[in-house]
C-alpha cells in the first residue's frame, strides 16, 4: 500500500506540475492575443470595417468605420515618422487607397440622394445625409461637388414650385397680374415663404456646417414685402 500510495503521489505531482505549466502557457497566450488586438486596432481595420467601406452601404457602421480609418491613418503616419519607417509607409499607402474608395462611394451615394431632394413638394431626406456632408468636409473637392449637386437639385425644385404657384393651383398668382402691386406682393410673399423652407432644409442637410445667424440676412426680404 505504501508503494502504491507513493507511486500515486508521484503521478499526481507530475500532473499538477503539467497543469501549472499549461496554465502559465494559457496566460501567456492570452496576453499575446491582447497585445495583438491592441496593435491591430491601432494600425489596422477589421475585416468587417474594410468590407463596409468597400461596399459603400451608407449606414451607421459605415461612418464608424470611416471614423476609425481616419484614426488609424494618423497612427500609421506617426509610425512612418518613427524608426519603423517602411512599415508605416506601407500601411499608409494601403489605408489611403481604402480611404479614397470610401469617400468616392460616399460621394456617389450623396449624388444619388440628390434625385430624392429634387422633389418640388416634400423632398425625401435620408437621415444619413447630414452625417455624409459632415464626413465629406475633410475632402473639400468632394464636399464642394456634393454641395453644388444639392444646390442644383433644390434650385430646380424651387423653380418648379414657383412656376406652379404662378400659373397653377386653386389661387395662381397670375390671377392678379392686372394689379401690379398685388401681383408683386404675392410673388414676394411666396419668395419669403420659400426662403424660410429652404433655410430649414439647408440647416438639416448641412447640420454643423451651417451658420444659423445668416438666416437674419436672408429674412430681410420681409422688409421689401412690406
Backbone bond lengths (Angstrom), bond angles and torsions (degrees), N, CA, C in turn:
res aa  C-N    CA-C-N  psi(-1)  N-CA   C-N-CA  omega(-1)  CA-C   N-CA-C  phi
1 X - - - 1.457 - - 1.528 110.31 -
2 X 1.359 116.30 -37.43 1.465 119.07 179.52 1.512 111.02 -64.46
3 X 1.353 115.13 -41.39 1.458 118.64 179.26 1.528 110.96 -64.94
4 X 1.345 116.06 -40.37 1.480 119.91 179.08 1.510 110.98 -64.48
5 X 1.346 115.54 -43.78 1.467 119.57 -179.92 1.523 110.57 -64.33
6 X 1.331 116.57 -42.49 1.468 120.44 179.51 1.531 111.04 -62.52
7 X 1.350 114.85 -42.10 1.468 118.81 179.49 1.530 111.31 -64.84
8 X 1.345 115.54 -41.95 1.470 119.47 178.49 1.514 112.06 -63.88
9 X 1.364 115.05 -38.61 1.462 119.00 179.24 1.521 110.96 -65.29
10 X 1.310 117.57 -38.57 1.458 121.23 179.46 1.536 111.14 -66.71
11 X 1.346 115.68 -41.12 1.462 119.39 178.05 1.539 111.00 -64.61
12 X 1.346 115.58 -43.26 1.471 119.80 179.44 1.520 111.00 -63.34
13 X 1.336 115.86 -39.19 1.468 119.50 178.67 1.525 110.72 -62.92
14 X 1.331 115.99 -40.99 1.460 119.58 178.12 1.521 111.91 -65.06
15 X 1.329 116.21 -39.40 1.473 120.26 178.59 1.528 111.03 -66.22
16 X 1.323 116.95 -40.42 1.470 120.10 178.75 1.524 110.89 -63.97
17 X 1.339 116.22 -40.83 1.467 118.98 177.27 1.524 110.94 -62.99
18 X 1.349 116.16 -41.57 1.463 120.27 179.47 1.531 111.16 -64.97
19 X 1.339 116.27 -40.76 1.468 120.55 178.02 1.522 110.39 -63.04
20 X 1.320 117.42 -43.76 1.460 121.59 179.21 1.529 110.74 -61.85
21 X 1.348 115.73 -40.80 1.459 120.16 179.40 1.536 110.63 -65.10
22 X 1.333 116.70 -41.95 1.469 120.90 178.92 1.524 111.44 -66.23
23 X 1.332 117.94 -39.27 1.466 121.37 178.26 1.524 110.97 -63.32
24 X 1.337 116.41 -40.44 1.461 120.28 178.09 1.531 110.42 -66.02
25 X 1.333 115.79 -38.12 1.473 119.80 177.40 1.523 111.25 -65.32
26 X 1.333 116.51 -39.15 1.482 120.82 177.88 1.516 110.50 -64.17
27 X 1.336 117.30 -45.10 1.465 120.70 178.94 1.522 111.17 -60.74
28 X 1.331 116.52 -41.05 1.462 120.58 178.67 1.533 110.69 -64.43
29 X 1.327 116.86 -41.74 1.470 120.99 178.63 1.524 111.12 -64.39
30 X 1.329 116.83 -38.65 1.464 120.69 178.59 1.523 111.08 -65.64
31 X 1.345 116.42 -40.59 1.467 119.39 177.73 1.520 110.82 -64.50
32 X 1.340 116.89 -42.09 1.461 119.90 178.16 1.529 111.39 -63.54
33 X 1.333 116.16 -41.22 1.471 119.66 178.68 1.528 110.73 -63.25
34 X 1.339 116.34 -38.75 1.460 120.48 177.87 1.522 111.05 -64.78
35 X 1.345 117.02 -41.89 1.471 120.70 178.26 1.526 110.88 -63.34
36 X 1.354 115.76 -43.64 1.458 120.18 179.82 1.525 111.32 -63.02
37 X 1.330 116.08 -38.48 1.467 119.88 179.06 1.523 111.16 -64.72
38 X 1.334 116.34 -41.53 1.461 120.27 178.26 1.524 110.59 -63.69
39 X 1.333 116.48 -45.00 1.469 120.91 -179.62 1.524 110.73 -64.44
40 X 1.344 115.95 -43.12 1.462 119.43 -179.54 1.527 110.82 -64.45
41 X 1.322 117.34 -42.28 1.464 120.61 179.74 1.520 111.71 -66.50
42 X 1.330 116.77 -27.60 1.462 120.89 -177.75 1.519 112.67 -83.56
43 X 1.344 116.02 -34.09 1.462 119.22 -172.90 1.537 114.33 -120.27
44 X 1.334 118.06 -1.35 1.457 120.16 -178.87 1.520 110.20 -143.29
45 X 1.333 114.91 158.64 1.460 121.35 172.98 1.525 109.39 -95.04
46 X 1.316 115.25 155.05 1.458 118.77 174.90 1.524 109.53 -74.55
47 X 1.313 116.01 164.82 1.462 121.19 179.71 1.523 110.29 -61.44
48 X 1.338 116.47 -39.55 1.460 120.32 -179.35 1.531 111.26 -65.63
49 X 1.351 116.61 -40.64 1.460 120.02 179.31 1.524 111.23 -65.64
50 X 1.330 115.87 -41.10 1.470 119.65 178.79 1.525 111.02 -61.96
51 X 1.321 116.80 -43.52 1.466 120.71 179.07 1.521 111.17 -64.34
52 X 1.337 117.16 -38.83 1.466 121.25 178.45 1.518 111.12 -58.95
53 X 1.320 116.51 -46.04 1.457 120.94 -177.40 1.522 111.78 -69.64
54 X 1.329 117.16 -35.36 1.459 120.15 -178.97 1.524 112.00 -75.97
55 X 1.329 116.90 -37.70 1.463 120.25 -178.72 1.525 111.55 -68.55
56 X 1.321 116.71 -35.63 1.457 120.09 178.78 1.509 113.81 79.06
57 X 1.344 118.28 20.64 1.461 121.21 173.93 1.525 108.04 -77.88
58 X 1.322 116.56 111.16 1.464 120.40 -172.32 1.521 110.68 -83.61
59 X 1.312 115.38 108.66 1.456 122.23 176.25 1.525 107.97 -151.27
60 X 1.328 116.53 -172.41 1.464 119.67 -179.09 1.522 111.68 -60.46
61 X 1.346 116.38 -37.15 1.456 120.10 179.42 1.517 112.44 -62.97
62 X 1.328 116.24 -36.67 1.465 120.07 178.51 1.531 110.68 -62.85
63 X 1.330 116.93 -45.31 1.464 119.85 -177.94 1.532 111.64 -70.46
64 X 1.332 117.03 -32.40 1.466 119.25 174.94 1.530 110.54 -64.61
65 X 1.345 115.46 -42.38 1.468 119.58 178.70 1.523 110.84 -66.55
66 X 1.343 116.87 -38.02 1.459 120.68 179.18 1.531 110.70 -66.08
67 X 1.311 116.49 -37.72 1.460 120.66 177.73 1.536 110.44 -67.53
68 X 1.326 115.25 -39.63 1.468 119.33 -178.99 1.519 111.24 -67.97
69 X 1.331 116.83 -40.08 1.462 118.55 -178.02 1.524 110.98 -66.27
70 X 1.325 117.84 -29.17 1.459 120.08 176.77 1.525 110.76 -68.77
71 X 1.352 115.81 -37.68 1.463 120.11 177.17 1.532 110.23 -67.03
72 X 1.341 115.73 -45.54 1.465 120.56 179.82 1.525 110.82 -63.33
73 X 1.323 116.45 -37.93 1.467 120.98 178.33 1.524 110.42 -60.36
74 X 1.327 116.33 -42.44 1.463 119.98 177.81 1.515 112.18 -65.48
75 X 1.340 116.85 -38.35 1.468 120.31 177.92 1.529 110.99 -64.88
76 X 1.331 116.24 -41.76 1.469 120.07 179.92 1.530 111.36 -68.38
77 X 1.341 115.95 -33.05 1.467 119.00 176.65 1.544 109.96 -64.01
78 X 1.342 115.48 -41.50 1.465 119.23 177.66 1.531 110.61 -66.44
79 X 1.350 116.10 -35.92 1.461 119.81 177.96 1.522 110.69 -65.65
80 X 1.341 116.54 -35.36 1.457 120.70 179.73 1.514 112.63 -67.03
81 X 1.337 116.22 -22.57 1.459 120.18 178.83 1.527 112.22 -88.83
82 X 1.340 115.96 -5.98 1.460 119.81 -179.98 1.530 109.46 -93.46
83 X 1.349 116.14 -166.49 1.468 119.78 -179.77 1.529 111.62 -74.37
84 X 1.380 116.49 -9.81 1.469 120.31 174.57 1.535 108.70 -92.16
85 X 1.299 115.35 51.16 1.468 121.80 -171.32 1.534 112.20 -59.91
86 X 1.307 117.46 -50.44 1.471 121.03 -175.65 1.526 111.84 -64.61
87 X 1.339 116.24 -45.41 1.465 119.87 -179.72 1.525 110.73 -61.08
88 X 1.339 117.04 -41.70 1.457 121.12 179.26 1.512 112.51 -63.01
89 X 1.333 117.36 -42.53 1.462 121.36 -179.66 1.529 111.48 -67.67
90 X 1.334 117.16 -38.74 1.466 120.42 177.96 1.524 110.79 -62.72
91 X 1.323 116.06 -44.21 1.464 119.84 178.50 1.525 110.91 -65.81
92 X 1.332 116.66 -37.59 1.460 120.33 179.18 1.521 111.63 -62.36
93 X 1.322 116.92 -43.39 1.464 120.51 179.33 1.523 110.96 -60.57
94 X 1.312 116.02 -45.53 1.459 120.66 -178.81 1.531 111.54 -64.11
95 X 1.327 115.48 -44.86 1.461 119.85 -179.00 1.529 111.60 -68.37
96 X 1.318 117.44 -37.30 1.469 120.78 180.00 1.518 111.20 -61.97
97 X 1.333 116.56 -41.73 1.462 120.30 178.21 1.526 111.15 -63.72
98 X 1.329 116.05 -43.33 1.460 120.17 179.30 1.524 111.16 -66.43
99 X 1.327 116.32 -39.14 1.462 121.18 179.14 1.524 111.13 -65.11
100 X 1.329 117.11 -42.42 1.473 121.03 177.38 1.523 111.02 -61.36
101 X 1.317 116.09 -42.30 1.470 120.12 179.57 1.527 110.85 -64.30
102 X 1.328 116.30 -39.94 1.464 120.17 179.99 1.529 111.21 -64.42
103 X 1.330 117.43 -43.81 1.461 120.14 -179.81 1.529 111.52 -68.31
104 X 1.329 117.63 -33.51 1.469 119.72 176.10 1.522 110.43 -66.47
105 X 1.332 116.46 -40.36 1.468 119.96 176.55 1.527 110.89 -62.49
106 X 1.328 115.88 -40.08 1.459 120.09 179.59 1.523 111.11 -66.46
107 X 1.318 116.73 -41.59 1.462 121.39 179.12 1.533 110.57 -64.14
108 X 1.314 117.65 -41.49 1.465 121.67 178.51 1.527 110.55 -63.86
109 X 1.321 115.73 -38.40 1.470 119.63 178.62 1.522 111.19 -64.49
110 X 1.339 116.79 -44.51 1.472 120.61 178.56 1.531 110.07 -61.61
111 X 1.315 116.32 -40.47 1.460 120.42 179.32 1.530 110.62 -61.38
112 X 1.325 116.88 -40.35 1.467 120.62 178.07 1.529 110.83 -67.95
113 X 1.332 116.86 -36.03 1.461 120.52 -179.85 1.525 111.80 -68.71
114 X 1.340 116.84 -22.81 1.468 120.10 179.30 1.532 111.36 -63.07
115 X 1.321 116.98 -24.77 1.464 120.25 177.06 1.522 111.39 -67.61
116 X 1.342 115.91 -26.46 1.464 119.69 -179.81 1.526 111.77 -81.96
117 X 1.335 117.34 -30.87 1.470 119.05 -179.50 1.519 111.03 -88.86
118 X 1.347 116.64 7.00 1.467 121.54 177.54 1.521 111.51 -81.98
119 X 1.325 115.84 -3.84 1.468 119.93 -176.87 1.525 110.52 -70.15
120 X 1.345 118.28 131.69 1.460 120.22 179.77 1.526 113.27 -74.73
121 X 1.315 117.44 -16.84 1.471 120.17 -176.22 1.525 111.19 -90.35
122 X 1.313 116.49 -80.64 1.471 120.10 -179.24 1.519 108.35 -131.02
123 X 1.322 117.32 97.03 1.471 120.57 -177.78 1.525 112.38 -60.96
124 X 1.325 115.96 138.87 1.459 121.31 177.40 1.522 108.92 -87.61
125 X 1.312 116.09 115.71 1.464 120.97 -178.94 1.515 108.66 -110.47
126 X 1.313 116.00 115.98 1.459 120.62 176.33 1.528 108.91 -68.79
127 X 1.333 116.02 139.45 1.470 118.52 -177.68 1.525 113.15 -68.07
128 X 1.340 117.15 -6.76 1.461 121.02 176.42 1.531 112.36 -88.31
129 X 1.340 116.96 -12.26 1.465 119.91 -176.36 1.526 113.52 -59.92
130 X 1.343 119.53 -47.09 1.477 118.28 177.75 1.521 112.44 -59.01
131 X 1.346 117.03 -39.60 1.466 119.96 178.22 1.526 111.10 -64.78
132 X 1.332 115.52 -37.77 1.466 119.70 179.97 1.524 110.99 -63.87
133 X 1.324 116.86 -44.77 1.458 119.65 -178.99 1.528 111.33 -67.97
134 X 1.325 117.06 -34.53 1.471 119.99 175.59 1.524 110.70 -62.51
135 X 1.338 114.89 -45.56 1.470 119.12 -178.72 1.521 111.78 -64.66
136 X 1.327 116.73 -36.95 1.458 120.63 -177.09 1.526 113.02 -71.82
137 X 1.313 117.50 -12.76 1.470 119.47 179.41 1.524 111.59 -62.77
138 X 1.332 116.75 -23.50 1.471 119.12 178.02 1.524 111.64 -76.72
139 X 1.332 117.01 -9.23 1.470 122.02 175.43 1.533 107.84 -123.27
140 X 1.334 118.47 83.00 1.473 121.89 -173.63 1.530 115.17 -51.13
141 X 1.345 120.52 -42.61 1.475 118.54 179.19 1.528 112.76 -60.95
142 X 1.330 116.92 -44.61 1.460 120.64 179.10 1.520 111.00 -68.20
143 X 1.333 115.84 -37.48 1.469 119.74 178.71 1.529 110.84 -63.47
144 X 1.337 117.11 -44.74 1.469 121.18 179.47 1.521 110.70 -63.63
145 X 1.332 116.10 -40.18 1.463 119.67 179.92 1.526 110.67 -63.28
146 X 1.332 117.26 -46.16 1.469 120.72 -179.82 1.526 111.29 -66.30
147 X 1.338 117.03 -38.56 1.460 120.24 178.08 1.531 110.74 -62.96
148 X 1.328 116.27 -38.95 1.460 120.11 177.94 1.528 111.28 -67.11
149 X 1.333 116.64 -37.71 1.461 120.60 177.48 1.531 110.71 -63.85
150 X 1.320 116.21 -41.73 1.464 120.29 177.98 1.522 110.38 -64.93
151 X 1.338 116.28 -44.01 1.465 120.22 -179.87 1.525 111.02 -62.26
152 X 1.325 117.27 -40.14 1.462 121.13 179.25 1.521 110.90 -65.39
153 X 1.324 116.17 -42.62 1.465 120.20 179.44 1.522 111.02 -62.22
154 X 1.324 116.03 -44.76 1.464 118.90 -178.42 1.526 111.02 -72.14
155 X 1.312 118.32 -32.73 1.463 120.16 177.27 1.526 110.25 -62.50
156 X 1.325 116.03 -44.36 1.465 119.53 178.10 1.525 111.12 -63.15
157 X 1.338 115.57 -41.53 1.465 119.13 -179.06 1.532 111.44 -65.00
158 X 1.343 117.06 -44.24 1.470 120.41 -179.38 1.527 110.66 -66.52
159 X 1.330 116.97 -37.58 1.462 120.02 177.85 1.525 110.78 -62.22
160 X 1.327 117.27 -43.87 1.458 120.63 177.55 1.530 111.52 -62.21
161 X 1.339 115.50 -41.43 1.467 119.06 178.69 1.530 111.17 -63.90
162 X 1.334 116.80 -37.71 1.463 119.89 -179.24 1.532 110.95 -67.52
163 X 1.325 116.52 -41.57 1.466 120.64 178.00 1.526 110.41 -62.03
164 X 1.328 115.79 -42.50 1.462 119.43 178.41 1.527 111.12 -64.27
165 X 1.333 116.88 -40.50 1.464 119.92 179.27 1.524 111.24 -65.55
166 X 1.324 117.09 -33.07 1.461 120.27 -179.78 1.523 112.67 -71.49
167 X 1.330 115.83 -44.56 1.468 118.32 -168.18 1.514 115.75 -118.82
168 X 1.342 117.95 -8.36 1.460 119.46 -176.62 1.521 110.88 -126.41
169 X 1.313 113.23 -179.39 1.455 118.39 178.05 1.514 112.38 88.30
170 X 1.331 116.28 173.44 1.478 120.38 -178.51 1.528 113.39 -65.51
171 X 1.354 116.84 -30.55 1.478 120.28 -179.55 1.526 109.61 -133.27
172 X 1.321 119.13 73.81 1.472 120.79 179.51 1.525 111.28 -64.92
173 X 1.332 115.69 145.08 1.463 121.05 -177.48 1.524 111.62 -64.21
174 X 1.333 116.72 -32.14 1.471 120.21 -177.05 1.525 113.31 -66.42
175 X 1.312 117.24 -10.92 1.470 119.73 175.98 1.524 110.48 -59.79
176 X 1.337 117.16 -31.71 1.469 121.93 -177.86 1.526 111.73 -100.37
177 X 1.331 116.64 24.44 1.460 119.88 -179.27 1.524 112.09 -62.27
178 X 1.315 117.70 -25.95 1.464 121.08 179.96 1.527 111.73 -71.64
179 X 1.323 117.30 -20.30 1.468 121.95 179.21 1.522 108.07 -108.46
180 X 1.347 118.70 96.49 1.466 121.74 -174.50 1.521 113.52 -54.31
181 X 1.336 117.21 -42.48 1.458 120.29 -177.80 1.538 110.71 -64.62
182 X 1.322 115.69 -46.75 1.470 119.57 179.41 1.526 110.80 -66.02
183 X 1.318 115.29 -39.41 1.461 121.61 -179.18 1.542 110.46 -61.80
184 X 1.330 115.86 -49.77 1.466 120.57 179.62 1.528 111.32 -65.59
185 X 1.339 116.46 -39.80 1.466 120.78 -178.98 1.529 110.96 -63.69
186 X 1.343 116.76 -42.16 1.463 119.61 179.49 1.525 111.47 -65.63
187 X 1.339 116.79 -39.45 1.462 119.36 178.88 1.526 111.24 -65.36
188 X 1.346 116.57 -43.29 1.460 119.39 -179.97 1.527 111.59 -66.83
189 X 1.325 115.53 -35.92 1.465 118.53 177.03 1.529 110.65 -63.81
190 X 1.340 115.87 -39.57 1.464 119.44 178.00 1.525 110.47 -65.86
191 X 1.335 116.91 -43.35 1.463 120.92 178.98 1.527 110.73 -61.22
192 X 1.321 116.46 -41.26 1.465 121.42 179.06 1.524 110.49 -59.95
193 X 1.328 117.09 -45.67 1.464 121.46 179.33 1.525 111.22 -66.69
194 X 1.345 116.63 -40.36 1.462 120.45 -179.26 1.527 111.21 -64.98
195 X 1.346 117.03 -39.68 1.464 120.79 179.71 1.524 110.35 -63.50
196 X 1.332 116.40 -41.31 1.467 119.49 178.96 1.526 110.79 -61.74
197 X 1.333 116.75 -42.41 1.470 120.33 179.48 1.525 111.23 -65.27
198 X 1.334 115.55 -42.39 1.460 119.24 -178.92 1.522 111.72 -67.86
199 X 1.326 116.92 -34.01 1.460 119.92 177.76 1.526 110.86 -63.81
200 X 1.336 116.46 -38.97 1.458 119.88 177.35 1.527 110.66 -65.33
201 X 1.331 115.37 -41.30 1.456 119.94 179.18 1.527 110.99 -64.29
202 X 1.323 116.64 -43.93 1.469 121.21 179.13 1.528 110.57 -62.83
203 X 1.334 115.99 -41.40 1.470 119.88 179.47 1.521 111.22 -62.72
204 X 1.346 116.95 -32.29 1.466 120.94 178.44 1.521 110.95 -75.04
205 X 1.323 116.04 -47.27 1.468 120.13 -176.69 1.523 112.25 -67.55
206 X 1.335 116.28 -37.70 1.466 120.52 -176.40 1.523 110.01 -110.12
207 X 1.309 115.68 45.17 1.460 120.91 -179.36 1.525 110.22 -59.05
208 X 1.315 115.44 126.64 1.456 120.05 -177.66 1.514 113.73 85.26
209 X 1.354 117.22 -9.82 1.461 120.93 179.88 1.525 110.38 -114.03
210 X 1.317 117.25 5.26 1.459 121.27 -168.36 1.519 109.81 -126.01
211 X 1.305 116.29 130.01 1.466 122.06 -178.97 1.525 109.06 -91.59
212 X 1.331 116.17 107.27 1.456 119.46 -176.34 1.522 112.10 -67.00
213 X 1.330 118.00 -16.10 1.461 120.04 178.93 1.524 110.93 -66.13
214 X 1.354 115.98 -20.91 1.454 119.02 179.19 1.520 111.71 -69.29
215 X 1.325 116.26 -15.99 1.461 119.94 -175.84 1.517 110.99 -59.82
216 X 1.328 116.21 -35.24 1.459 119.63 -177.34 1.516 111.55 -60.65
217 X 1.322 116.89 -40.77 1.460 120.00 -178.75 1.516 111.25 -66.26
218 X 1.344 117.00 -35.65 1.448 119.76 178.91 1.533 110.79 -72.31
219 X 1.308 115.83 -34.59 1.441 118.95 -175.79 1.530 112.98 -77.23
220 X 1.351 117.76 -1.94 1.460 120.51 178.25 1.523 111.65 -66.06
221 X 1.320 116.50 -10.85 1.461 118.90 178.21 1.517 110.93 -62.30
222 X 1.353 116.78 -20.50 1.461 120.03 179.30 1.531 110.38 -62.85
223 X 1.350 115.72 -30.58 1.462 118.17 177.85 1.513 111.36 -65.01
224 X 1.339 116.15 -36.71 1.462 120.41 177.43 1.521 110.12 -65.48
225 X 1.338 116.37 -37.50 1.449 121.57 178.84 1.525 109.79 -60.23
226 X 1.321 116.01 -43.75 1.463 118.97 179.69 1.531 111.19 -66.77
